[in-house]
Structures are given as structure tokens and as C-alpha cells.
């Protein structure tokens, strides 16, 4: 093959956002399909439709659409005439609704889906006449020279053109395929004139392209990239629109005509509906093996930690070239955040300090209880303030040697505490990293929880907290039936192994929903009664902004000497205290509403270090955090919009604006190679 | 890591042709310069170069293509140089490079093309406008907030209406 042809075939656009959307769409459909009637033909149609969309927008067709009208026309043909009918043939509504989280479908989409006016409007829009008119207008208007040239000169308008083509295509094919639930709304013969009129319009447009003799879109004359002239390319585009386009309209019309003159066969008795509800059972085996996996993960992390410490002490003292530089401060922090947002507290599950703690307890058999005065979160909160200050004051990310000392100190502290004191005292009352993970995991989509509460009500052995010969009970005093949220849960999965009824697992939950309740929580009590918990949450929220602000030029230039301490104390301690004080009696509840925004700021900041400046991602993360915070505050305020909701919403908006300001500033990529 | 970069950063190769800035014939080559975004603004910009053989218009794929951008002012000169490569382009017939333009106004662009047998140098001008304010440049990501807030408000109205209807039926 000629080298130019090879180069052309290698010209894939590969836009990550489009690919991510297609993958998410495929996953949601597959999930719903798996939960319902598993019709392979429908699944194939859906996946084929996504594949066509991928080819239309990411293949060489896209790379060459600004050079050849014929490539652009083929792209449009796929978007309007191939992908939409395949999508509708897969009957996507039910699988997509089944595939989405139930709470979102019920609370979020439910009111729209059951709204009479919206249903009437949608019913009208998908009826033959309006659908045909919208499709025809979209086809004709976008092919007018001024509109087409606008799309060629602007990425945004080009995207709008493609979106219009695809969605008007979906609308057009709706009355033909009738993918809605229940009986068809129109007799099949209606689709025959409908398709024929569409073909007439398509033919008229094609004739203009083929025979006009004038170049309709001058942009294509700017570059002659093949032996074809721009006018010949235009004629070829017209032919593509004419012949394959007509086939797409005429073949279904022909099939419908044949169908009208054929005696319908007796419908086969429909196969019994197979709804697969074996989710809990299929999980069991995995859970049984989870503690073993945990040990493997912990051992791997321990080896990594030892290597990091070794390199930190003995290696080259350049952060970007030392394992104790980029690995803990950039990659580990970003990966543990990703795990928190996608699954849950996987860091604590694979914590390298756990093996050292366990070894200490085997050697020394701890007998003492952790001092009652320290049975709260004040000590770790103080350690977090210390960390935020030290991070700025000693440029921790830039010093492999100090990093190695911190990790070694962590091992010693874990060993000492758990060799002397019973339970998981280090995890619950000391470890600042653990507290950070506990708070962030309040917005995780998974939680270690009971599968069926009725099973727990009949349980008399309480192995999940007391333990048995198979596993120890929860060392953090979390009694599963009364446990709510991931707070204080290290994902150790001891309760999973100990439960004789196989009734505890890693269950899906709505992120941040647990914040709405102030009920008693096992091992924690009521959140509103825990000033230390409120302080910890506020510290981590405001600390996220302080930590990120420390890497932008205006703050770095100001932050010298004593000002480092003043900045951290003002931002992470004084400011939350002021907010708490001004929040009055509602502060103990609504302070937790800020957690999603704080988490989003941590995530956006860590994403910056891991991936570089991806402003759209950082803004979207902050958007998600703000929306979840506003929703949580709104639910917590219980209708007191002005008195309770408005002040907290203002704080959230101020924090959001601060976050946006931070990301718009010139930033230092700390600890990375320039 | 490549996959994560692909998903997050959008595209592996950034330049995608874009607007034709100028086309010049020099020696054995016909050279076209494309740019994105349209219009070119100060900050990061993608420049793509198409090199074709004069007469046959066959794309030349084995050339060494270099861009040199100069902006002269009364008492200062801003210069940027970059090598354009196929790897940076979505369309592999083009040579692309990303450059940071830190000044507005007319920039002179020099494109040098050399392959085993021929070489050529063409020049042209590109107008660079001031950068958009960041809020304006990222407006769709901020627009998500009011759009979702409105949808949420409608959701609540519909829910209340439904609850009222259900109560009336009882």
C-alpha cells in the first residue's frame, strides 16, 4: 500500500472525552441488559451503534473531514442514517434505566418520566410529521453554504452540527422502529410514505451536489490534497449521499411493503422472562477470598514502602528521580483518591503499616486500652494541621530524605501504639492518613454493609463485632447492623469473613447520602454530638484549599518564613472555626455538607499533579462537589432556605470560587521534572 | 498511563488541521499552514503543515519540517521554534507542532522543509488575538451548574405536583 494511504488509515482522532462517553454508555446498557431479559440481538445492535458513532467521530473520516467533503458526507451518513436506527433497534430505554443507579432513576429521572406534559410533548415530537420536519430542517439548513462553512471554521459549531444530525436522526427513525414500550402507536404502513418522502428530499439535495457545477463550500478549495479537484470531491459527496443514502431509506420501506403483503406467522410463545437476581450469590466467593487478597495487597504495599524508604535515605536527593519523591506525593495520593471515588477506602485495605502493627501485636500482646481522653479525633486533627504546615514549610514533596523519615516514623508509631494498646487504636485515634480516607470515603460509592437487615435481626452470635475462630471481630468497634457510612471503617473485611451468614459485603451506596442522617452510628455515635468529627471534617475541607493554594504563584510569593504557619493556621484552623461559630446551632450538622466540595478540591488538586493542567477536569470535579454540597445542605436545612441553607450555600460558593481562582493561577508542578 | 492520558487529556495528538492560514509554493513543494484554535489566540496553539509535491499534489511524508515564529516590536523580539511531526497530528498526512505564543498581533511564520533531495523555505503571517479570559474560555463547564440547578428545581416542582395529585386522589 502507498505510504500516503497508510498514513491516512493511521489518522485516528481518538478524543478521550468521546471514548469515555461511549464506554460509559456501553457499560450502563450492559448493566441494565444483564439485569433484565438478556437479548443478544439488542445488545449487539446497541454496541454496533456505539461502534458506528466511534467510527464517525474518531476514525480517519474525522481527520479528513476538513479536507474532503466526501469524507465529511460519509461521516454525516453514519451519524444520521446508520447509528440512530441501530440505537433504536436495541430498545435502549429500559436497559439504560435498569443500568443506572436506582435512586437516581427514582428520585432524579422519575418525576420527568412520569410528567404528563413532558410525555405528551415527547409523544408529539416522535410522531411522524414533527419528526420528519425536524429531520428535514436539520438536513437542509446545515447544508446551506453559510451554515456549513461556519461548522468548518469552528470546532464548537462542528460539534453542534454533528449532535444535531445524530439526534434529529434518532427522532426521524423513531416512528419507523417505534422502540417505545407497549403497542406500536402507528400502523406500519405509515413508515412507507414517510421513508419515501425522506428519500425524495435526500435525492434533491444529492442532485444539487452532483450537478450544480459550482463549488458550494469554498473551504474545500483551499487545499487540494488528492488528485480530485474540489468540484469532483463535491460530486463524489453527492453520490455518497444519493446512493447509500437512498438504500438506507428504500430497503426498510421495501421490507415494510413486503411485510404488509405477507401473512403474519403465529407468534411464538414468548420465552419466560429470565431475570437474573444472583448478584448476592455470585459475590460470595469473592468475599471469602477477600482477606487473602488484602494480605497480598498489604505485602505488596509494604515492599513498595520499604523501597521508598531505602531510596529516600540512600538514593539521589532529587525528588523527581527518587522513589520517595514522586511516588508518595504524586502517584500514591492520586491513585488512592481515584480508588476512593470509584470504589472506597482501598488504601486502608492495603495499608502497609497494618502488617507491622499485626506483627507487633503478636510479639507483645497488648493489654491496655487507649486512654479515654484521647478516644476522639483531636489528636489526628492536630497531626493533620502539623502536616499541612510541614508540607509548606519544609517542601516535603521536594525532600526524599524527610519523606523517608516520615514513613519510617509512621511504621514506628504504628508498631508502638498497637504493641501497647488493644484494638486498632492507631487506625482509629492516631493515623491522620486514615482519618483523611475515612472522611473522603463518605462520598465513595461502596460501603462495607449488611446485605439483608432481617438476617442480622435474627443473629444472636454477633460474630461481626465479637469475632470467631475464622476471623477477629471489628477492631474499630463498628457493629454492622448499626454501622452507617465508611467513617472509621478500614475495609479490613474481618466482619465479612466472620459473619457466619455471609451477610456482610461491599455494597453499592449513593455517594454522600449517609451525611443526610444524624442517626446513631455504631462506634461513632451521632455526628452532631461529635465536635471532634465536625472539626476533622471542616479541617479537611478547608485544608484542601490551603494545600492547593500553596502551589500557586501569588500565594507562594507571599508565603515566606513565619507567614507559612500563619497561612495554614488562618486557612485551615481559624477560617473553619469562624464558619463553625457563625453557623450557630446548625453548624454541627451542616458542616458535613461541605465534605463533598472538600473532596472534589482534593481530587482536582491531585489530578493536577498526576495528569498536569486539565482545566476542564478540574472545573468539572469542582462542579460535582459544589452540586453535591448544595444538595446535601438543602436536604439538611429541611425547608429553612433563607435562615439555614443560604449561609451555607454562600460558604460553599465562596469555596468553589476560591478553587476556580486557584486553578486559573500559574501553578508549580511540585516534585515533578520540569 | 497512555490510556489515562487519552481519557483525560482528550486527544493524544492535538493538532487536527484547522483553518488554512496560507499556502505557498517553493521549489518542489507546495506548503500549506493550518492552525487551531480559530482564531489563533495568545497561549498554546496548534500549527499543522501539509507538504505536497508541486504539480502532482502528492503528500510528502519524509520531510523534516520546522516552524519558526517571530514577533518584532519596537524594542523587543519574541521568537518560538518547533519541529513539526506526524506524531503530533491527528491527520498523519500533516506535520504538527504545538507552540506557546505569548504576544498578540501579527507573527511572521517561517516554515522550512527539507527531505533527502529538496529543501524549501516559505514565510507568511498569522494574526494572534488576545487570550480569552479563562472563565469565558471554559464557559461550558461552568454552565453545567445553572443547567443542573434548573433541572433540579423542575424536578422538585414535578415531585410536589405529583405528591399533591396523589393526596387529592386519596
Contacts between the chains, C-beta under 8 A, distances in Angstrom:
chain1	res1	chain2	res2	distance
A	3	B	61	5.4
A	4	B	58	6.8
A	4	B	59	5.0
A	4	B	61	6.6
A	4	B	93	6.5
A	7	B	59	7.4
A	7	B	61	5.8
A	7	B	86	7.0
A	7	B	92	3.9
A	7	B	93	5.4
A	8	B	92	6.9
A	8	B	93	6.3
A	10	B	92	4.8
A	11	B	89	7.8
A	11	B	90	6.0
A	11	B	91	4.7
A	11	B	92	4.6
A	11	B	93	7.1
A	12	B	90	7.2
A	13	B	11	6.5
A	13	B	13	8.0
A	13	B	16	6.7
A	13	B	90	4.8
A	14	B	6	6.2
A	14	B	11	6.0
A	14	B	12	5.6
A	14	B	13	7.6
A	14	B	90	7.8
A	15	B	10	5.7
A	15	B	11	5.3
A	16	B	5	7.8
A	16	B	6	4.7
A	16	B	7	4.2
A	16	B	8	6.1
A	16	B	9	6.2
A	16	B	10	4.9
A	16	B	11	6.7
A	17	B	7	8.0
A	17	B	10	5.8
A	19	B	6	7.0
A	19	B	7	6.6
A	20	B	7	5.2
A	60	B	91	7.9
A	62	B	90	7.6
A	63	B	16	6.8
A	63	B	17	7.6
A	63	B	90	4.7
A	63	B	91	4.1
A	63	B	92	7.7
A	64	B	91	6.5
A	66	B	16	7.8
A	66	B	17	4.8
A	66	B	18	7.5
A	67	B	17	7.0
A	67	B	91	7.6
A	107	B	155	8.0
A	108	B	155	6.7
A	111	B	155	5.2
A	111	B	158	3.7
A	111	B	159	4.9
A	111	B	162	6.4
A	112	B	154	7.7
A	112	B	155	6.9
A	112	B	158	6.7
A	114	B	158	7.9
A	114	B	162	6.7
A	115	B	158	5.2
A	153	B	19	6.2
A	153	B	38	5.6
A	154	B	38	6.3
A	155	B	36	7.3
A	155	B	37	7.1
A	155	B	38	7.7
A	219	B	20	7.8
A	222	B	20	4.4
A	222	B	23	7.0
A	222	B	32	7.7
A	223	B	20	6.2
A	223	B	23	7.0
A	223	B	32	5.4
A	223	B	50	6.5
A	224	B	52	8.0
A	224	B	57	5.2
A	225	B	50	7.0
A	225	B	52	7.5
A	225	B	57	7.0
A	225	B	59	7.1
A	225	B	93	7.0
A	226	B	57	7.0
A	227	B	56	7.9
A	227	B	57	7.0
A	607	B	8	7.7
A	611	B	4	7.1
A	611	B	5	7.0
A	611	B	8	5.2
A	611	B	9	6.9
A	612	B	9	7.7
A	614	B	8	5.5
A	614	B	9	6.0
A	615	B	134	7.5
A	615	B	138	6.0
A	615	B	141	7.9
A	616	B	138	6.5
A	616	B	141	5.4
A	617	B	8	5.8
A	619	B	138	5.8
A	619	B	141	4.1
A	619	B	142	6.8
A	620	B	141	5.7
A	620	B	144	7.2
A	623	B	141	6.7
A	623	B	142	7.6
A	623	B	144	5.2
A	623	B	145	5.7
A	626	B	145	6.8
A	627	B	145	6.9
A	627	B	148	5.9
A	627	B	149	7.8
A	630	B	149	7.9
A	631	B	152	7.4
A	660	B	135	8.0
A	664	B	134	4.6
A	664	B	135	8.0
